[in-house]
Amino acid sequence: MVVTAKQLRLKTSEVLKKVQQVGSITVTLRGKPVAKLTALDGKKPMRAADHPAVGMWADREDMKDVHAWLKKIRTPRYLR
C-alpha cells in the first residue's frame, strides 16, 4: 500500500492501523517513495550487535586504532 506524506500527516492514526493490518506501507513525497513503515511483530528487539551496520568497517586498516584515526581526522588540514 502507498500513502502520501500529507495523508500520513493528516490521518496518522488511520495509517498506523492500516500498517498493523497490511504489514508495511510506502510513504511518498511528491510522487517518489521516501520511506517504508513496517509493523512491529511480537519478536524481541534486535540487539545492537546484530545490526547490519555493526562491523562494516572492520576490515579497514586505517581504522584499526580508533583513537589515532579520530585524532588524525580532527586535526586541521594545515597541520597534517
Buried (B, 14 or more C-beta within 10 A) or exposed (E): EEBEEEBBEEEEEEBBEBBEEEEEBEBBEEEEEEEEBEEEEEEEEEEEEEEEEEEEEEEEEEEEEEEEBEEEEEEEEEEE
